[in-house]
């Protein structure tokens, strides 16, 4: 049921929640039939979301329920799957005879109510709640999953079969296959994988110790302990993962790599598996790759302003090289695929050589490196050039041979995209020269070099503060704050007359708790190889000299981009400094 603007106005005037002048001011902004008075008042900051919901609940006659701090029975909570609960902000909190009471932030979401009614086969009674209550209940899914996982271990670990861990007198492949197909092992591994997906983990580490098995998740770039299991579960879990990834079950002395894919909660997730022998057994690390990179934009990844323009100019070139640099796990591959997605049109032939292929992309010809049979980056790239490509993507330039072939491909009419492991954009030049690529060839081919890192984004639970003089002085030692302020003004993030005393920054309310962050974004520096920078490269300039010249020509370095994003409230200064100092 929709609340008319007049109904809400009358209620707010009677209750005194909002001053009359604020209501009259908001009414001026209402466009016929398009905007609601409530949304405008919230947008103007004179009414909170929670007060608006309480008011709507009163007007509609729908009970308002506060659930903050209340423990919900997991059997009731799990009637609505966590992804649905998070997507629609709807949770089950009380089950009656033939009915289910659900708390919602939007009781007009009839599609969600209908879906849950069909799923549980009960009459649904919607109740309005507030943000804090919703956050509190959604957090219980996480805790309940851990409890559920622990219950599975306790119930199933006693019935797990065990096999010899001795390398020389190990179990036969038949024994290990039987172990991998044991129902308790399958349940444990399935729960582990699904739990990691729901936690938005990027990696799962399964580490055998002397007396236990430690499981850790990497979430938003930080490793967290997820579970400690009995050591007896180690062989079964490893065997099950080997079966899923198509690896040799009875090989325990050599490292093995594989991959598999599962569908869970309406998303397809690929798992890249690496198994390495250690002193106490085989350590397994799985990288989670979600099939959702297509459709990203450079703006979504965090590119903006002149840096964004420079990347777009480079993608419009028909020949040359675009290089992306940064350490492992800095998001280079996602940037590469996003640029490829922009370039992926029916009138071009795109070919890649990768190790491994992290995302499958329609209409792009992707080749997997297989060093064991001689299909190296260099060999694959040499063959790609004969496949009439317009655009070539090389997953990584690791050696001089690959570098020379990539440069030659860029010289002979191809646009080449690749990555390098360097700490800065300017550092890519000496790295290529170390690989015996002639400086005159670098300046003839390289169009733009992007250096990047990933910082965690702030969640809703954040506090505002203004920089003190001492803070500003400390930052000024590491960052040109005047340039950052100029960038903020140029991109109209702040008023032209603003000073640092006018610009709020944000940090998590609890600095020791990483739950104040949710998701990650990139911070970048984009070096365009101009004529003056070409002269410096030919003259054998150092990375510092090249970087200094690029800054003069308008390049913002990563730490400046990070402070810019902190000033926009997207991340914290502490997070930027943590990442840059690593």
Residue, then its C-alpha position, 0 to 999 in steps of 0.5 A: x500500500x502506497x502512502x500519500x504525501x499528504x498522509x505523511x505530511x499530516x503525521x509528521x506535522x502532528x508528531x513534530x518529528x520534522x519542522x514545518x519549514x523543512x516540510x514546505x521546503x521539501x514539497x517544492x522539490x516534489x515532481x508530479x507523481x515521481x518523488x515521495x515526500x519521505x525520500x526528499x526529507x531523508x535526502x535533505x537530512x532532516x529525517x532518518x531512514x528509520x524514523x521514516x519507516x516507523x512513521x510509515x508503519x504507524x500510518x499503514x497500521x503495520x507493526x514495527x519490530x525492533x530486532x537489534x540484539x535479539x537471537x533468532x532461532x536458526x531453524x526459523x532464520x534459515x527458512x529464508x536463504x541468506x542471499x535472498x535476505x541480503x538482497x531484499x532486506x527481509x528476514x524470518x524471525x518468528x514461526x507460528x501455526x501455518x504462518x511466518x512473521x518476517x521483518x522487512x525494510x520495504x513492505x511494498x516488496x511484494x515479489x520477495x513476499x510472494x517468493x518466500x510464501x511459495x518457498x515455505x508454504x506458509x502465510x506471510x505476516x510482514x513487519x517493518x524494521x530498522x537498519x540496525x535490526x536488519x544488520x544485527x539479524x543478517x550477522x546471525x547468518x554468519x554466526x549460525x553458518x559457523x555453528x552449523x559447520x561445527x555441528x557437521x564436524x562433530x557429527x561427521x568427524x567421528x564416522x570419518x574413515x582415516x588413511x595413512x599420512x605416510x608419503x612412502x607407505x601411503x594409501x592406494x588410489x582406490x582407498x583415497x577415492x573411497x574416502x573422497x566419496x564418503x558422505x561426511x567428507x562430501x558434506x564438510x567440503x560442500x559446506x566449506x565451499x558454500x560458506x566461503x562464497x557467502x562470506x565473499x572470500x577470495x581465497x580459502x587456505x586449508x593448512x595442516x598443523x601437527x595436531x589440527x587442520x586450520x582453515x582460513x578465508x581471505x576476505x577483502x584482502x585480509x586473512x581471517x581464521x574461519x575454523x580449526x578442525x581435527x587433524x583426522x579430517x585432513x586426508x579426506x578433505x584433501x582427497x575430496x578437493x583433488x577429485x573435484x579438481x581432477x588431480x592425482x589422488x595418490x601423489x603427495x610428494x609433488x605440487x599439483x594445480x587444478x580447477x573446478x566450477x560450482x553453481x551456488x546461490x544463483x552464481x557460478x564460481x570457479x575454484x583454482x586449486x593449488x596443492x603443496x606438500x608441507x612438513x605436516x601434510x598437503x596444504x591446499x589453497x583455493x582461489x575463488x573466481x566469480x563469473x561476474x567480471x563482464x559488465x564492469x566499467x572502469x568507473x566502477x573499478x575506481x578510475x576517474x578524472x584524467x586517469x580515466x581519460x588516459x585509459x580511454x585514449x589508449x584503448x582507442x589506439x589500434x597499435x601499441x601496448x597497455x601495461x598494468x603493474x602491481x603486486x599479486x592480488x592487486x586487481x590487475x587481471x580484473x582491470x585487464x578483463x574490464x578493458x578487454x570487455x570494452x574492446x570486445x566488439x564484433x569487428x575485432x579478433x581478440x586472442x589471449x594467452x593466460x596462466x591460468x584463464x581466470x574468466x571465460x569471456x564470450x567471443x574471445x579466444x583464450x589459450x591456457x599456458x602449459x609449460x610441461x608440454x612446451x606451451x609457454x607464454x612466449x610459444x603461445x604468443x608466437x602462435x597467436x600472432x599468426x592467428x590474425x588478431x587485432x588485440x592480444x592479451x598476454x596474462x603476464x610478461x615474465x621473461x625477456x623472450x615474452x617481452x620481445x615478442x609482445x613488443x614486436x606484436x605491438x610494432x606490427x599492427x596489434x594492440x597488446x595488453x599485459x601485466x608486469x610485477x613492479x611497484x609503480x608505473x615508472x618502474x615498468x621501464x627499467x623492468x622491460x630494459x632488464x629483460x633486454x628490450x631496447x629503450x627505443x622499442x619501449x618508447x615506440x610501443x608503450x602508450x600507457x602504464x597503469x599501476x594499482x593497488x586494492x583498498x577496502x571500501x568503508x561500510x555503513x558503520x562509519x564515523x565522520x571526522x575533520x583532519x586536525x592540523x597535526x594530522x594534515x602536517x603528518x600527511x603532507x610529509x607523504x602526500x602533496x595535499x595541495x594537489x589532492x585538494x586541487x583534484x577534488x575541486x577540479x572534479x567538483x567533489x568539493x566547493x571551489x573555496x573549500x579547505x581541508x577544514x571543510x572536508x570530512x573524512x571517515x573511518x570505521x566506528x571500531x578501528x580494531x574491527x575489520x567488519x567496518x569495511x565491505x568490498x574493495x576498490x582500486x587506487x591508481x596511477x596512470x602514466x601516459x608515455x608523452x614525447x618528453x617521457x620518451x626522451x627520458x627513457x631513451x636517455x636512461x632516466x631513473x624511475x624517480x626522474x620519469x615519475x617526477x616528469x609524469x607528475x609535472x604532466x598531470x599524473x596523480x600517484x596512487x597515494x594521492x588517488x587514495x587520499x582523494x577517495x578517502x575525501x569522497x568517503x569511499x575508504x579511510x586514510x588508514x586503509x590507504x596508508x596500510x596498502x601503500x606501505x605494504 
